[in-house]
Amino acid sequence: MAGLEFKVKSMVKTYRGTIPVLLTCGHGGTEKIPGVPSRNGTKIPDICKAQFEIDTDLRTSDITNGLAQHISKLTHGKPYRVEFLGDRLYVDVNREKKCGCEVPQAEMHFEAYHSAISQFAREIRAKNTCGNGLVFLFDIHGKGDNTTDISVGTRNERTIEPMVRFNPGWGWDHKYGLLELLKKRGYSIAPGAPCEDDDIKFPGGYTVKTHGGWQIEISFSIRKSKAKRERLVKNLAEIFSIFYKHNCL
């Protein structure tokens, strides 16, 4: 992306930012991973098999790139970004390692992805540009389920405990709440009302459970349409920017 320096190592593309927003995209990659065979679900524990998936989340890489560009324009700062370039067919970085990797050769890529996220999250906390140590991690995904436009997963707020302590009204504040802002832009969302549980199908995966943050699941009906996708990028960038600025001291 023009104007932002990036590095690629072990199929992980990283951008060092200047603001406490961290965008992650683990299922948007399409590249073959040298030396790593395709996964077929036969070499993982039984407990993992119900969540076995190999499909790429279509256009989530494009959405993440677009968000970074728009947020930079809106805030005059650079969001951090970590993107997995490898196809989910070979490694699933949003599962536990025992579930997402079927061969030892895959593990270095899995570990590189999560190590990069951890490093950036620590850096954001150390810089403390918000004055409260918060990290605004948004994990961008796609869902085939079109019952709502967007599912926001926080494990019923367990992945955003620092935010809940700082601002219990983070979601439904009339003017600045993340979920309220999504609804005001015309999106159907889950959870859809205060005190409602997260979408049972998309409550937040390994990335937000490990690093904290919000999992943003975007419906296929939006992702497949260029016009809807571009509108979403613009709206999400504005919402994320408003939300993070409001919650900085």
C-alpha positions in Angstrom: 0.0 0.0 0.0 1.4 3.4 -1.0 2.9 5.3 1.8 3.2 2.4 4.3 6.2 0.3 4.7 5.6 -3.4 5.0 7.6 -6.6 5.7 6.9 -10.2 4.7 8.2 -13.2 6.6 6.9 -16.8 6.8 3.8 -15.8 4.7 3.0 -13.0 7.2 2.7 -9.4 5.9 3.1 -6.7 8.6 2.8 -2.9 8.7 4.0 -1.0 11.7 1.5 1.8 12.6 1.4 5.0 14.5 -2.0 4.8 16.1 -3.4 2.2 18.5 -5.6 0.5 15.8 -4.5 -3.0 14.8 -6.1 -4.7 11.8 -5.7 -8.4 11.4 -6.7 -10.7 8.5 -6.0 -14.4 8.8 -8.3 -16.0 6.3 -7.9 -13.7 3.2 -4.7 -15.2 1.9 -4.6 -17.2 -1.4 -0.9 -18.2 -1.7 0.4 -21.7 -1.7 2.8 -22.4 1.2 6.0 -24.2 0.0 6.6 -27.4 1.8 3.1 -27.5 3.5 0.6 -30.0 2.1 -3.1 -29.3 1.9 -5.1 -29.9 5.0 -7.9 -32.5 4.9 -8.9 -32.8 8.5 -7.5 -36.2 9.1 -4.5 -35.2 11.2 -6.2 -33.1 13.8 -7.8 -34.1 17.2 -11.4 -35.0 17.1 -12.3 -31.9 19.2 -11.1 -29.8 16.2 -13.1 -31.4 13.5 -16.4 -29.6 14.0 -14.7 -26.3 13.1 -12.6 -27.6 10.2 -12.7 -25.2 7.2 -10.5 -24.7 4.2 -12.3 -21.9 2.3 -10.8 -18.5 2.0 -12.8 -15.6 3.3 -13.4 -13.9 0.0 -12.3 -10.3 -0.3 -11.4 -9.9 3.3 -7.8 -9.0 2.3 -9.1 -6.2 0.0 -11.4 -5.0 2.8 -8.5 -4.9 5.3 -6.3 -3.0 2.8 -9.1 -0.5 2.1 -9.7 0.0 5.8 -6.1 0.8 6.4 -6.0 3.4 3.6 -9.3 5.1 4.7 -8.3 5.1 8.4 -5.0 6.7 7.5 -6.8 9.5 5.6 -9.3 10.1 8.4 -6.9 10.1 11.3 -3.6 11.2 9.7 -2.0 8.2 11.4 -1.2 4.7 10.3 -3.0 1.6 11.7 -0.9 -1.4 12.5 -1.7 -4.4 10.3 -1.0 -8.2 10.2 -2.1 -10.2 7.3 -1.6 -13.9 6.6 -0.9 -14.4 2.9 -1.0 -18.2 2.9 -4.2 -20.0 1.8 -6.4 -21.4 4.6 -6.1 -24.7 2.7 -2.7 -25.1 4.3 -2.9 -23.4 7.6 -5.8 -22.0 9.7 -4.3 -19.3 11.9 -7.7 -18.6 13.6 -7.8 -21.9 15.3 -5.6 -23.4 18.1 -2.3 -24.6 16.6 -3.3 -28.2 17.1 -6.4 -27.6 15.0 -5.0 -25.2 12.4 -1.8 -27.1 11.6 -1.7 -30.7 10.3 2.0 -31.0 9.8 5.0 -29.6 11.7 6.1 -27.5 8.6 2.9 -25.5 9.0 3.7 -24.4 12.6 6.3 -21.8 11.8 3.8 -19.9 9.7 1.1 -20.1 12.4 3.6 -18.9 15.1 4.9 -16.1 12.9 1.4 -14.7 12.5 0.6 -14.7 16.1 4.0 -13.5 17.1 3.6 -10.5 14.9 0.2 -9.7 16.4 1.6 -10.0 20.0 4.6 -7.8 19.1 2.4 -5.0 17.7 -0.1 -5.2 20.6 2.8 -4.9 23.1 4.2 -2.0 21.2 0.9 -0.2 21.2 0.5 -0.7 25.0 4.1 0.5 25.5 3.6 3.6 23.4 0.3 4.3 25.2 -0.7 7.0 22.7 -4.3 6.7 24.0 -3.3 7.3 27.6 -5.1 4.2 28.8 -3.2 1.3 27.3 -6.1 0.2 25.1 -5.4 -1.8 21.8 -8.2 -1.5 19.2 -7.7 -4.8 17.4 -10.2 -5.6 14.7 -10.0 -9.1 13.2 -11.5 -9.1 9.8 -13.4 -12.2 8.6 -16.1 -13.3 6.2 -19.1 -15.5 6.9 -21.3 -17.4 4.5 -24.3 -16.8 6.8 -26.3 -13.8 5.5 -28.8 -13.7 8.4 -27.1 -10.4 9.4 -24.8 -8.1 7.6 -22.1 -8.2 10.3 -21.5 -10.3 13.4 -19.2 -8.7 16.0 -17.6 -11.4 18.3 -16.1 -10.6 21.7 -17.0 -13.9 23.5 -19.7 -11.8 25.2 -17.1 -9.1 26.1 -14.5 -11.5 27.5 -12.0 -10.6 24.7 -12.4 -6.8 25.4 -12.3 -6.7 29.2 -9.9 -3.7 29.3 -12.4 -1.8 27.1 -15.4 -2.8 29.3 -13.6 -1.6 32.4 -12.7 1.7 30.8 -16.1 2.2 29.0 -19.0 -0.1 29.9 -21.0 1.6 27.2 -18.5 0.8 24.4 -21.2 -0.9 22.3 -24.4 0.9 22.7 -23.6 4.5 23.6 -26.0 6.5 21.6 -23.4 8.7 20.0 -20.1 6.7 20.1 -21.0 3.0 20.6 -19.4 0.7 18.1 -22.5 -1.4 17.7 -24.8 1.6 17.7 -22.8 3.2 15.0 -23.0 0.1 12.8 -26.8 0.1 13.2 -27.0 3.8 12.4 -25.2 3.1 9.1 -28.0 0.7 8.2 -26.4 -2.6 8.9 -28.1 -5.5 10.5 -25.8 -6.8 13.2 -25.4 -9.5 15.9 -25.6 -8.9 18.7 -28.5 -6.7 17.8 -29.5 -5.1 21.0 -28.0 -4.3 24.5 -27.6 -7.3 26.7 -28.0 -9.7 23.7 -25.4 -12.5 23.4 -22.9 -12.7 20.6 -23.9 -14.6 17.4 -23.5 -18.2 18.6 -21.9 -19.2 15.2 -19.4 -16.3 15.3 -18.6 -15.5 18.9 -14.9 -14.8 18.3 -12.1 -17.2 17.3 -8.6 -17.9 18.4 -7.1 -14.6 17.4 -9.3 -12.4 19.6 -9.3 -15.0 22.4 -5.5 -14.9 22.4 -4.8 -11.2 21.7 -8.1 -9.5 22.6 -10.3 -7.4 20.4 -13.3 -7.6 18.2 -13.9 -10.2 15.5 -15.7 -8.6 12.6 -17.6 -11.2 10.4 -18.9 -9.8 7.2 -21.6 -11.5 5.2 -21.0 -12.9 1.8 -23.7 -10.8 0.3 -21.7 -7.7 1.1 -18.3 -9.1 0.2 -19.3 -10.3 -3.2 -20.7 -6.9 -4.4 -18.1 -4.3 -5.3 -20.5 -1.4 -4.5 -21.5 -2.8 -1.1 -17.9 -3.7 -0.3 -16.7 -0.2 -1.0 -19.5 1.3 1.0 -18.7 -1.0 3.9 -15.0 -0.1 3.9 -15.8 3.6 4.0 -18.3 3.1 6.8 -16.2 0.8 8.9 -13.2 3.1 8.6 -15.2 6.0 9.8 -16.8 4.0 12.6 -13.4 2.6 13.8 -11.9 6.0 13.7 -14.7 7.6 15.7 -14.7 4.8 18.1 -11.0 4.7 18.9 -10.7 8.5 19.2 -13.6 8.7 21.6 -12.1 6.0 23.8 -8.6 7.6 24.0 -7.9 9.9 26.9 
